Amino acid sequence: MPISGRPLAGEFAAYAQADIDRVSGDDIVSILAAQASATGSLMERVPEEFAGRFAYAPGKWTLKQIIGHLVDDERIFLYRALCVARGDSKPLPGFDENLYVAQAHFEARSLADLLEELRVTRSATVAFFQGLNPQAWARRGEVNGYGATVRGLAFHMAGHELHHLEVIRQRYLSAL
């Protein structure tokens, strides 16, 4: 399994730079695999009622909504990476994350169930990325109006989760 290497500017959306900067290392497959257990461990200590009701400010998501959003986002970014890796040249659309969260009713599910879905989704993500060759990692496509490589999409996925984990630690877990 070849190491992905870090993406360069132009391999991901400019707005993702801060998230990608949060990711340490250049082997995104190992990073994503390790991140899954770290997120689960962090969230295991959160009481169920808190996870489904507490938002740190009006209009902000609950922890269950954040975990559900991470699952949705990962699936979308993995689909994008699949399309680009396979050489599909069609531009890929964006999505409205707030609409997705509003329609998903994550609060009705248990936190354990959402964390298991995140774990299983991450497992599928890691399995896909493990099978890529160096040419696939560098393949480019158009995603939500910007140019991206598979490597850039993978690092964006990891950095996005790290961003949310930072918010969870600072804004949610501090309120427990």
MARTIMI-439228 format. One record per residue: residue in three letters; x, y, z of N, C-alpha, C in turn. Coordinates in pm, 1 decimal, decimal comma, always signed. Example, Ala and Ser with C-alpha at 12.3 -4.5 7.8 and 13.67 -1.06 7.14 Angstrom:
<nodes>
NODE rest      n_X      n_Y      n_Z     ca_X     ca_Y     ca_Z      c_X      c_Y      c_Z
NODE  ala  +1319,0   -569,0   +780,0  +1230,0   -450,0   +780,0  +1320,0   -330,0   +780,0
NODE  ser  +1285,0   -225,0   +708,0  +1367,0   -106,0   +714,0  +1290,0     +3,0   +787,0
</nodes>
This chain:
<nodes>
NODE rest      n_X      n_Y      n_Z     ca_X     ca_Y     ca_Z      c_X      c_Y      c_Z
NODE  met    +84,5   -118,3     +0,0     +0,0     +0,0     +0,0    +88,8   +124,3     +0,0
NODE  pro    +83,7   +204,2   -104,4   +164,3   +326,5   -108,0   +107,2   +434,6    -16,3
NODE  ile   +196,0   +511,8    +43,2   +153,6   +624,6   +126,0   +103,8   +734,9    +33,7
NODE  ser     -3,8   +797,0    +73,0    -69,3   +898,2    -10,9    +17,5  +1020,9    -35,5
NODE  gly    +93,0  +1062,9    +64,5   +161,9  +1190,9    +58,9    +65,2  +1302,9    +91,1
NODE  arg   +117,4  +1416,9   +132,5    +32,7  +1532,4   +166,8    -10,2  +1604,4    +40,3
NODE  pro   -130,7  +1658,1    +41,8   -175,0  +1736,4    -74,2   -109,4  +1873,7    -76,6
NODE  leu    -95,3  +1927,6   -194,4    -42,2  +2061,7   -213,8   -157,6  +2157,9   -238,8
NODE  ala   -132,2  +2285,2   -224,4   -234,2  +2385,8   -257,2   -283,6  +2358,6   -399,0
NODE  gly   -413,4  +2370,9   -418,0   -473,3  +2342,9   -547,6   -529,1  +2202,3   -558,6
NODE  glu   -502,1  +2117,3   -457,5   -555,0  +1981,7   -457,3   -680,4  +1969,9   -370,7
NODE  phe   -727,2  +2081,5   -320,2   -844,2  +2084,9   -233,0   -899,3  +2226,7   -234,5
NODE  ala  -1017,7  +2243,9   -179,5  -1078,2  +2376,7   -172,7   -995,0  +2468,6    -84,1
NODE  ala   -980,4  +2592,4   -124,9   -902,4  +2688,8    -46,6   -956,0  +2700,6    +96,0
NODE  tyr  -1088,2  +2690,8   +112,2  -1147,3  +2704,3   +246,4  -1107,6  +2588,3   +338,5
NODE  ala  -1056,4  +2478,2   +283,7  -1020,5  +2361,7   +363,2   -878,0  +2368,1   +418,1
NODE  gln   -802,4  +2470,3   +382,5   -661,9  +2477,2   +423,8   -645,2  +2465,0   +574,8
NODE  ala   -724,8  +2536,8   +651,9   -711,2  +2532,4   +798,1   -737,5  +2392,1   +851,4
NODE  asp   -835,6  +2323,0   +795,3   -864,7  +2185,6   +838,5   -750,2  +2092,4   +801,6
NODE  ile   -700,3  +2103,9   +680,9   -590,9  +2017,6   +636,6   -465,1  +2043,1   +718,5
NODE  asp   -443,4  +2167,1   +758,9   -328,5  +2200,0   +842,9   -335,7  +2130,2   +979,4
NODE  arg   -454,7  +2090,3  +1022,7   -470,5  +2019,2  +1150,5   -418,6  +1874,9  +1142,4
NODE  val   -407,8  +1822,0  +1022,3   -371,0  +1681,6  +1001,8   -218,7  +1669,1  +1004,1
NODE  ser   -167,9  +1584,4  +1092,9    -23,7  +1559,4  +1102,7    +12,3  +1433,6  +1025,6
NODE  gly   +119,7  +1441,6   +949,6   +168,1  +1324,5   +878,5   +132,1  +1326,1   +731,4
NODE  asp   +175,3  +1221,3   +661,5   +149,5  +1214,6   +517,4    +88,5  +1081,9   +473,6
NODE  asp    +55,0   +995,0   +568,5     -9,1   +867,2   +537,4   -155,1   +874,7   +581,3
NODE  ile   -239,7   +923,8   +493,1   -378,6   +951,0   +529,2   -455,8   +825,6   +566,5
NODE  val   -419,3   +711,5   +511,5   -488,8   +587,8   +547,2   -467,5   +556,6   +695,3
NODE  ser   -344,4   +564,0   +741,6   -315,7   +540,2   +883,4   -379,8   +646,7   +971,4
NODE  ile   -378,2   +768,5   +924,4   -438,2   +878,7  +1000,2   -587,4   +856,7  +1018,2
NODE  leu   -656,6   +823,4   +910,4   -801,3   +800,1   +917,1   -833,6   +679,7  +1005,9
NODE  ala   -754,8   +573,6   +996,9   -778,6   +454,6  +1078,7   -764,2   +487,5  +1227,5
NODE  ala   -660,8   +562,0  +1262,9   -639,0   +598,2  +1403,4   -745,4   +696,0  +1452,7
NODE  gln   -788,1   +784,2  +1366,8   -885,1   +886,7  +1404,8  -1018,4   +825,0  +1447,5
NODE  ala  -1057,4   +715,7  +1385,3  -1185,9   +653,0  +1415,8  -1194,6   +612,6  +1562,6
NODE  ser  -1092,6   +547,3  +1614,4  -1098,2   +504,5  +1753,7  -1085,7   +623,2  +1848,3
NODE  ala  -1010,7   +724,7  +1809,4   -996,4   +843,5  +1894,0  -1129,5   +916,0  +1910,4
NODE  thr  -1203,8   +928,0  +1802,3  -1334,5   +994,2  +1808,9  -1430,5   +913,0  +1895,3
NODE  gly  -1433,1   +782,9  +1875,6  -1519,5   +696,9  +1956,4  -1486,7   +706,1  +2104,0
NODE  ser  -1359,4   +703,5  +2137,2  -1316,4   +712,2  +2277,2  -1356,4   +845,2  +2340,2
NODE  leu  -1342,1   +952,2  +2264,9  -1378,9  +1083,9  +2315,7  -1528,7  +1091,5  +2346,2
NODE  met  -1608,9  +1034,8  +2258,2  -1753,8  +1049,2  +2269,3  -1819,4   +948,3  +2363,7
NODE  glu  -1751,5   +841,1  +2397,0  -1810,3   +737,4  +2482,3  -1850,4   +788,3  +2619,4
NODE  arg  -1784,0   +890,1  +2668,7  -1812,3   +939,4  +2804,0  -1925,9  +1042,4  +2808,8
NODE  val  -1983,8  +1074,3  +2694,0  -2088,5  +1175,8  +2687,6  -2224,4  +1112,8  +2722,9
NODE  pro  -2295,5  +1170,2  +2820,0  -2428,7  +1117,9  +2852,6  -2525,3  +1132,5  +2734,4
NODE  glu  -2610,6  +1034,4  +2718,2  -2705,5  +1028,8  +2606,9  -2792,3  +1154,8  +2598,4
NODE  glu  -2850,4  +1194,5  +2709,0  -2939,3  +1310,8  +2706,2  -2865,1  +1437,6  +2665,8
NODE  phe  -2745,1  +1455,3  +2716,9  -2662,7  +1571,9  +2681,4  -2634,0  +1571,6  +2531,5
NODE  ala  -2600,5  +1456,7  +2477,4  -2563,2  +1445,2  +2335,5  -2676,1  +1484,4  +2241,8
NODE  gly  -2798,6  +1463,2  +2284,0  -2913,1  +1492,2  +2198,0  -2981,5  +1624,6  +2222,5
NODE  arg  -2942,7  +1692,2  +2330,8  -3013,8  +1816,5  +2364,1  -2928,2  +1941,0  +2368,7
NODE  phe  -2802,3  +1927,9  +2409,3  -2719,3  +2045,6  +2431,3  -2658,7  +2096,8  +2301,3
NODE  ala  -2678,6  +2225,6  +2277,6  -2607,8  +2298,4  +2172,2  -2552,2  +2423,0  +2240,7
NODE  tyr  -2429,7  +2458,3  +2211,7  -2364,4  +2565,0  +2287,5  -2416,1  +2704,8  +2255,7
NODE  ala  -2494,8  +2717,1  +2147,8  -2553,7  +2846,6  +2112,1  -2673,7  +2820,7  +2021,2
NODE  pro  -2765,2  +2917,2  +2013,5  -2878,9  +2900,8  +1922,0  -2829,8  +2878,9  +1778,7
NODE  gly  -2893,5  +2785,0  +1711,6  -2858,7  +2755,5  +1572,7  -2741,8  +2660,1  +1557,0
NODE  lys  -2679,3  +2619,8  +1666,2  -2568,6  +2523,4  +1660,2  -2624,3  +2382,6  +1678,1
NODE  trp  -2550,7  +2285,4  +1630,3  -2595,0  +2146,4  +1634,5  -2567,4  +2082,6  +1769,9
NODE  thr  -2644,0  +1977,0  +1799,3  -2616,4  +1892,7  +1914,9  -2501,6  +1797,6  +1878,8
NODE  leu  -2450,0  +1728,3  +1979,4  -2343,6  +1632,1  +1952,7  -2391,2  +1519,3  +1861,1
NODE  lys  -2514,4  +1474,4  +1879,2  -2567,1  +1370,9  +1789,7  -2572,3  +1422,7  +1645,3
NODE  gln  -2610,9  +1546,9  +1628,6  -2615,0  +1605,4  +1494,7  -2474,6  +1617,3  +1436,5
NODE  ile  -2377,1  +1651,6  +1518,5  -2239,2  +1661,2  +1469,4  -2189,5  +1523,9  +1423,7
NODE  ile  -2213,8  +1421,8  +1504,0  -2168,8  +1286,9  +1466,2  -2240,3  +1243,5  +1338,5
NODE  gly  -2369,4  +1267,0  +1329,7  -2442,6  +1234,1  +1207,1  -2389,7  +1310,5  +1087,0
NODE  his  -2358,2  +1437,1  +1107,8  -2300,0  +1519,0  +1001,3  -2165,8  +1461,6   +956,6
NODE  leu  -2083,6  +1417,6  +1050,4  -1955,2  +1357,9  +1013,7  -1974,2  +1234,5   +926,5
NODE  val  -2075,8  +1154,9   +957,5  -2106,0  +1036,2   +875,8  -2148,1  +1079,3   +735,7
NODE  asp  -2242,4  +1171,9   +727,8  -2288,5  +1219,7   +596,5  -2173,3  +1276,9   +515,4
NODE  asp  -2095,8  +1362,6   +577,6  -1984,8  +1428,4   +509,7  -1883,0  +1325,9   +459,8
NODE  glu  -1853,0  +1227,3   +543,5  -1756,1  +1125,9   +502,6  -1807,0  +1046,8   +382,5
NODE  arg  -1933,7  +1011,6   +384,7  -1990,0   +937,3   +270,8  -1981,9  +1019,6   +142,2
NODE  ile  -2012,5  +1146,8   +153,2  -2009,0  +1233,3    +34,7  -1866,3  +1249,5    -15,2
NODE  phe  -1772,4  +1274,6    +75,6  -1632,9  +1290,1    +33,3  -1575,3  +1159,4    -20,0
NODE  leu  -1617,8  +1047,0    +36,6  -1571,2   +919,1    -16,3  -1627,3   +896,0   -156,6
NODE  tyr  -1753,4   +930,0   -177,7  -1810,1   +917,9   -312,4  -1733,5  +1006,7   -410,8
NODE  arg  -1703,6  +1127,3   -369,0  -1625,5  +1217,2   -453,9  -1489,1  +1155,9   -484,5
NODE  ala  -1422,9  +1103,0   -382,5  -1292,4  +1040,9   -402,4  -1302,3   +920,1   -495,1
NODE  leu  -1407,1   +841,3   -481,1  -1428,7   +727,3   -570,2  -1441,5   +773,5   -714,9
NODE  cys  -1525,7   +872,3   -737,8  -1545,4   +923,3   -874,0  -1414,9   +973,9   -933,7
NODE  val  -1342,5  +1053,5   -858,1  -1216,9  +1110,4   -908,5  -1113,7   +999,6   -928,8
NODE  ala  -1101,8   +908,3   -834,2  -1003,6   +800,9   -844,8  -1028,2   +713,8   -967,3
NODE  arg  -1153,2   +697,7  -1004,3  -1187,6   +613,5  -1118,2  -1187,6   +689,3  -1250,6
NODE  gly  -1151,9   +817,2  -1245,9  -1139,1   +894,4  -1368,7  -1268,7   +953,3  -1421,1
NODE  asp  -1370,4   +958,5  -1338,9  -1497,4  +1019,5  -1380,5  -1475,3  +1170,4  -1393,3
NODE  ser  -1497,9  +1223,4  -1511,2  -1466,7  +1364,1  -1536,7  -1584,9  +1458,5  -1515,5
NODE  lys  -1699,8  +1405,5  -1478,0  -1815,2  +1493,2  -1455,4  -1794,5  +1576,5  -1328,6
NODE  pro  -1828,4  +1705,3  -1333,6  -1821,8  +1786,8  -1211,5  -1916,6  +1729,8  -1105,1
NODE  leu  -1870,9  +1725,8   -983,0  -1950,9  +1672,5   -872,9  -2010,9  +1788,0   -793,2
NODE  pro  -2138,3  +1776,1   -755,2  -2205,8  +1887,6   -688,2  -2168,3  +1901,0   -541,3
NODE  gly  -2202,1  +2016,6   -486,4  -2191,4  +2039,0   -343,7  -2315,4  +1984,4   -274,7
NODE  phe  -2327,8  +2011,2   -146,4  -2446,6  +1969,6    -71,3  -2470,2  +2069,2    +41,2
NODE  asp  -2592,8  +2074,4    +88,2  -2630,9  +2166,0   +195,9  -2629,6  +2088,8   +326,9
NODE  glu  -2521,7  +2102,2   +402,1  -2506,1  +2025,7   +525,5  -2617,1  +2054,3   +626,2
NODE  asn  -2666,7  +2176,9   +630,2  -2774,3  +2209,4   +724,4  -2905,1  +2139,9   +686,4
NODE  leu  -2934,2  +2133,0   +557,6  -3052,1  +2059,3   +510,7  -3040,1  +1911,7   +546,4
NODE  tyr  -2923,8  +1854,0   +523,5  -2903,6  +1711,8   +553,3  -2926,3  +1685,5   +702,3
NODE  val  -2869,3  +1767,0   +787,5  -2886,5  +1747,8   +931,9  -3033,0  +1765,1   +970,8
NODE  ala  -3099,0  +1865,4   +916,6  -3239,7  +1890,1   +950,5  -3329,2  +1773,4   +910,0
NODE  gln  -3296,9  +1706,8   +800,8  -3380,4  +1597,5   +751,3  -3346,4  +1461,6   +813,9
NODE  ala  -3234,9  +1451,5   +881,4  -3187,4  +1321,2   +928,6  -3244,5  +1277,8  +1063,5
NODE  his  -3287,9  +1370,5  +1145,3  -3344,3  +1340,3  +1277,9  -3247,7  +1257,6  +1362,9
NODE  phe  -3123,6  +1301,3  +1368,1  -3021,0  +1230,8  +1444,3  -3053,2  +1223,7  +1593,4
NODE  glu  -3126,6  +1322,0  +1645,6  -3158,3  +1324,9  +1789,2  -3244,0  +1205,7  +1830,8
NODE  ala  -3316,5  +1144,7  +1736,4  -3402,9  +1031,0  +1767,1  -3323,9   +900,5  +1780,2
NODE  arg  -3198,1   +902,8  +1743,8  -3113,9   +783,4  +1749,9  -3024,2   +788,5  +1872,2
NODE  ser  -2975,8   +674,5  +1913,8  -2884,2   +672,7  +2028,2  -2745,5   +718,7  +1983,0
NODE  leu  -2672,3   +774,7  +2076,0  -2535,7   +816,2  +2047,1  -2451,1   +694,3  +2009,7
NODE  ala  -2472,7   +583,2  +2079,5  -2397,5   +460,7  +2048,7  -2422,8   +415,8  +1905,3
NODE  asp  -2546,4   +425,8  +1859,8  -2581,0   +386,9  +1722,8  -2511,7   +477,8  +1621,4
NODE  leu  -2512,3   +606,4  +1648,2  -2446,0   +700,8  +1557,4  -2295,1   +678,1  +1554,4
NODE  leu  -2235,9   +650,4  +1670,2  -2092,4   +623,5  +1674,3  -2057,4   +493,8  +1601,2
NODE  glu  -2144,6   +394,5  +1610,2  -2121,7   +269,9  +1535,7  -2131,1   +295,3  +1385,3
NODE  glu  -2226,2   +378,7  +1344,1  -2237,0   +412,1  +1202,6  -2111,9   +486,5  +1155,2
NODE  leu  -2060,5   +575,5  +1237,5  -1937,1   +645,3  +1203,0  -1821,2   +546,3  +1191,3
NODE  arg  -1813,7   +450,9  +1284,3  -1706,6   +351,3  +1282,2  -1713,7   +266,0  +1155,2
NODE  val  -1832,2   +219,8  +1121,0  -1849,2   +135,3  +1002,8  -1820,9   +215,0   +875,1
NODE  thr  -1865,9   +338,0   +871,0  -1839,7   +423,6   +755,7  -1689,7   +446,5   +739,9
NODE  arg  -1621,5   +473,6   +850,0  -1477,2   +495,3   +845,1  -1405,5   +367,9   +800,3
NODE  ser  -1452,5   +255,0   +845,1  -1391,8   +128,5   +803,7  -1400,1   +111,9   +652,1
NODE  ala  -1514,5   +145,7   +594,4  -1530,4   +138,3   +448,2  -1439,9   +240,1   +379,0
NODE  thr  -1427,0   +357,5   +437,3  -1339,3   +461,2   +382,1  -1195,2   +413,3   +378,3
NODE  val  -1148,8   +360,0   +489,8  -1010,7   +311,7   +499,0   -988,1   +198,3   +399,6
NODE  ala  -1083,5   +106,1   +389,3  -1069,8     -5,8   +294,7  -1056,3    +45,5   +151,4
NODE  phe  -1135,9   +145,1   +115,5  -1126,5   +201,3    -19,2   -989,3   +263,8    -42,9
NODE  phe   -948,0   +350,3    +47,6   -821,5   +420,1    +30,2   -701,9   +324,3    +31,1
NODE  gln   -710,6   +214,9   +106,2   -600,7   +118,0   +110,0   -573,6    +57,0    -27,1
NODE  gly   -674,6    +51,4   -111,3   -658,9    -11,7   -241,0   -611,3    +79,2   -352,7
NODE  leu   -584,0   +205,1   -322,5   -545,6   +298,5   -428,0   -397,3   +290,0   -462,0
NODE  asn   -367,4   +309,0   -588,5   -228,1   +316,4   -631,8   -186,5   +463,9   -640,3
NODE  pro    -57,4   +491,3   -660,9    -11,5   +630,9   -662,2    -81,1   +718,2   -767,1
NODE  gln   -113,3   +662,4   -881,5   -180,5   +740,3   -985,5   -320,5   +782,9   -940,8
NODE  ala   -390,1   +695,3   -871,2   -525,6   +728,6   -824,3   -521,6   +840,8   -720,5
NODE  trp   -423,8   +837,0   -629,2   -412,3   +942,0   -526,5   -396,5  +1080,1   -590,1
NODE  ala   -328,9  +1086,9   -702,5   -299,2  +1215,5   -767,2   -402,8  +1256,4   -871,5
NODE  arg   -497,8  +1168,8   -901,8   -597,3  +1200,9  -1003,8   -680,0  +1321,4   -960,9
NODE  arg   -713,6  +1405,8  -1058,9   -785,4  +1531,6  -1032,5   -927,3  +1527,1  -1086,7
NODE  gly  -1014,1  +1600,4  -1019,2  -1151,4  +1616,5  -1064,4  -1206,2  +1749,6  -1017,0
NODE  glu  -1327,7  +1778,3  -1058,8  -1395,4  +1901,2  -1014,5  -1502,2  +1864,3   -913,3
NODE  val  -1492,1  +1926,4   -795,5  -1581,0  +1896,5   -684,0  -1637,7  +2027,8   -630,1
NODE  asn  -1767,9  +2043,2   -636,6  -1832,5  +2161,0   -579,1  -1770,4  +2291,5   -631,3
NODE  gly  -1726,2  +2290,2   -757,3  -1673,5  +2410,9   -819,1  -1524,7  +2433,4   -802,0
NODE  tyr  -1452,6  +2342,2   -737,8  -1308,7  +2357,7   -722,2  -1238,1  +2230,4   -769,9
NODE  gly  -1111,7  +2243,8   -804,4  -1031,7  +2129,0   -843,4   -980,4  +2056,1   -720,2
NODE  ala   -981,7  +1923,0   -726,1   -936,7  +1843,4   -611,7   -873,1  +1714,1   -659,7
NODE  thr   -777,8  +1665,6   -581,5   -725,0  +1531,9   -602,8   -786,4  +1439,0   -499,3
NODE  val   -773,0  +1310,3   -522,2   -819,0  +1211,9   -424,7   -747,6  +1235,7   -291,9
NODE  arg   -618,7  +1259,2   -297,7   -539,6  +1286,6   -177,1   -593,3  +1410,1   -104,5
NODE  gly   -624,0  +1514,7   -176,8   -678,8  +1634,7   -115,5   -812,7  +1609,5    -48,9
NODE  leu   -897,4  +1531,6   -113,5  -1027,9  +1498,0    -56,0  -1011,7  +1416,5    +72,0
NODE  ala   -918,4  +1322,2    +71,9   -896,0  +1238,4   +189,9   -845,3  +1321,7   +307,7
NODE  phe   -751,3  +1410,4   +281,9   -700,4  +1495,7   +389,3   -808,1  +1593,4   +437,2
NODE  his   -890,3  +1640,4   +345,9  -1000,4  +1728,7   +384,5  -1094,1  +1654,7   +479,8
NODE  met  -1122,7  +1530,0   +449,1  -1209,6  +1448,0   +533,2  -1153,3  +1438,6   +675,5
NODE  ala  -1025,7  +1406,8   +687,4   -962,8  +1394,6   +819,6   -959,0  +1528,0   +892,2
NODE  gly   -923,5  +1633,5   +821,3   -915,7  +1765,8   +882,8  -1050,5  +1817,9   +926,8
NODE  his  -1153,5  +1786,7   +850,1  -1290,0  +1826,7   +885,3  -1330,5  +1763,2  +1018,0
NODE  glu  -1300,1  +1635,7  +1034,5  -1331,9  +1569,9  +1160,7  -1252,4  +1631,3  +1275,6
NODE  leu  -1124,1  +1659,5  +1253,5  -1042,9  +1722,2  +1358,0  -1097,9  +1858,9  +1397,7
NODE  his  -1146,9  +1933,2  +1300,2  -1210,3  +2062,5  +1329,5  -1328,3  +2042,4  +1424,7
NODE  his  -1416,1  +1947,7  +1391,1  -1533,0  +1925,3  +1476,5  -1493,3  +1872,6  +1614,6
NODE  leu  -1391,4  +1789,4  +1622,0  -1346,4  +1739,5  +1752,2  -1293,2  +1852,4  +1839,5
NODE  glu  -1226,4  +1947,4  +1777,8  -1178,6  +2063,8  +1852,9  -1296,2  +2143,0  +1909,8
NODE  val  -1397,9  +2163,8  +1828,5  -1518,4  +2234,2  +1874,9  -1586,6  +2154,3  +1986,0
NODE  ile  -1594,2  +2023,3  +1969,6  -1656,7  +1938,5  +2072,1  -1582,7  +1953,4  +2204,4
NODE  arg  -1452,5  +1947,0  +2201,0  -1374,3  +1960,1  +2325,3  -1394,0  +2098,3  +2388,9
NODE  gln  -1389,2  +2202,4  +2307,6  -1394,4  +2338,8  +2360,2  -1534,7  +2383,1  +2400,3
NODE  arg  -1634,4  +2346,1  +2322,4  -1769,5  +2403,2  +2342,2  -1869,2  +2307,7  +2406,9
NODE  tyr  -1846,4  +2179,4  +2395,6  -1943,7  +2082,1  +2445,8  -1892,8  +2012,9  +2570,7
NODE  leu  -1778,7  +1947,8  +2562,5  -1730,4  +1869,9  +2675,8  -1697,4  +1959,0  +2794,6
NODE  ser  -1661,3  +2082,5  +2767,8  -1634,1  +2176,2  +2878,7  -1762,7  +2211,0  +2954,8
NODE  ala  -1878,4  +2185,6  +2893,8  -2006,1  +2215,4  +2958,4  -2058,8  +2098,6  +3040,6
NODE  leu  -1992,3  +1984,9  +3032,5  -2036,7  +1866,7  +3110,7  -2005,6  +1883,7  +3258,2
</nodes>
